[in-house]
Amino acid sequence: MKRSEQIFLRKLPRFSAKDRKATLVIFDHILTKWVPGFSTWISRFPNAYPVKAGESLKSLRSYSDFCERVSRTAPDIRRSNGRVLGIGGGSVGDFSGFFASTYLRGLPLELLPTTWLSAIDSAHGGKTALNLLNHKNQIGTFYPARKIYLVRGMLEVQGKSLEEQAWGELAKIAILDGGKWTYSLNRASLWSVLPQAIEAKWKWVLQDPLETKGIRHALNLGHTWGHVLEAAKGLSHGEAVLRGIRFALQWSFEKNYLSERDRNHLIQFLGSSRSETGPLSRKQATAHLLRDKKIDPKGLRFVFLKSKSSGSKNKIKPFFESVTLPQLLKELERQGWLKV
Ligand SMILES: NC(=O)c1ccc[n+]([C@@H]2O[C@H](COP(=O)([O-])OP(=O)(O)OC[C@H]3O[C@@H](n4cnc5c(N)ncnc54)[C@H](O)[C@@H]3O)[C@@H](O)[C@H]2O)c1
């Protein structure tokens, strides 16, 4: 897999008239309302398609409707050396990436992430996705964008709640990168930390680009339980991941992998999440866990955290251990995530 080129900009990129003609833009329609000057900028692209962001965009129905729409309205896109530019948060990125990787057997992809979550995490690493029957990311491809535009003016119009949602994935990357920068990171400095966060994610991705060696699995830290909370409680992805990381680090401490000092520091670093969620029933949790494509009735490879000796460069290291579903449920119950 070729690493994407990152282009850091203050304002929206300029394209020549020829490039604009060859670009099929898929953009979150909400941006025309939120970002000053965006409506004028986007109106210069003859093939720009507004979409409604969210999980329903990542469905087979919306994919097939979209392909038919493009086929009817932009039949010349391949001949004009076309490329796809996805502008929006993670849902628009996942959808645009899947579309680009499959339409006409593949068109070059560029992304312009507009939420902190997508700028920090989802735009990088080449995963595209659609959902199936309400289960997340069941269909997808590995198809990295050749260019990713990180535009400060687009990102800084977001409200506090989207910053909050990004914190989960940023915290994950900081912990996976050895935990050193969890001592200096704060929520007010998202733009300045972007290059570091992207670099840290690529370190994992490039060791295992197609997820065949198991190394990239570390990026699932906090996601096993996080995905359940996202689906069952309707939390945002980032908020759910934050809770999932808390569960993982408590379990790591309980198993004596993580020192008390590191556990306490990381709990403090993760901070409090806005709304607390009530516990789930065991039946509900089991049903959701079994939908996770990484879990089967025998169990899963859970991402734990380990404290390293005080002399080592990185203080914390992720590692995997097979756990059974009953073990996972027992620990969830012990930590109070399940109704007793
Ligand atoms: N491919 C990957 O590696 C990967 C990794 C993590 C998450 N994801 C996916 O990313 C998605 C979640 O990401 P997200 O929260 O960015 O998705 P999103 O696209 O649903 O955006 C969240 C909300 O923010 C709005 N928005 C977008 N840009 C804005 C801006 N600049 N100002 C104000 N509002 C804006 C959107 O309209 C939407 O309502 C999920 O579908 C998740 O599965 C993918």
The ligand as an ORCA input file, in Angstrom:
! r2SCAN-3c Opt
* xyz 0 1
  N     -12.150      4.142      7.505
  C     -11.670      4.172      8.729
  O     -10.512      3.796      8.983
  C     -12.540      4.699      9.855
  C     -11.981      4.904     11.124
  C     -12.777      5.456     12.123
  C     -14.118      5.779     11.839
  N     -14.620      5.545     10.584
  C     -16.023      5.891     10.264
  O     -16.164      7.308     10.382
  C     -17.521      7.625     10.684
  C     -17.557      8.606     11.847
  O     -16.820      9.754     11.515
  P     -17.447     11.243     11.575
  O     -18.044     11.471     12.915
  O     -16.445     12.167     11.032
  O     -18.643     11.060     10.493
  P     -19.753     11.903      9.816
  O     -19.374     11.992      8.395
  O     -21.055     11.214     10.097
  O     -19.762     13.363     10.468
  C     -20.360     13.609     11.723
  C     -21.271     14.861     11.654
  O     -20.481     16.025     11.439
  C     -21.042     16.824     10.385
  N     -19.911     17.595      9.827
  C     -18.948     17.201      8.967
  N     -18.028     18.171      8.798
  C     -18.417     19.218      9.557
  C     -17.880     20.519      9.808
  N     -16.710     20.935      9.291
  N     -18.562     21.339     10.650
  C     -19.713     20.938     11.224
  N     -20.268     19.713     11.032
  C     -19.625     18.874     10.210
  C     -21.699     15.815      9.482
  O     -22.718     16.401      8.672
  C     -22.278     14.829     10.505
  O     -23.511     15.291     10.981
  C     -18.204      6.303     11.018
  O     -18.971      5.889      9.903
  C     -17.031      5.339     11.236
  O     -17.375      3.993     10.940
  C     -13.859      5.035      9.594
*
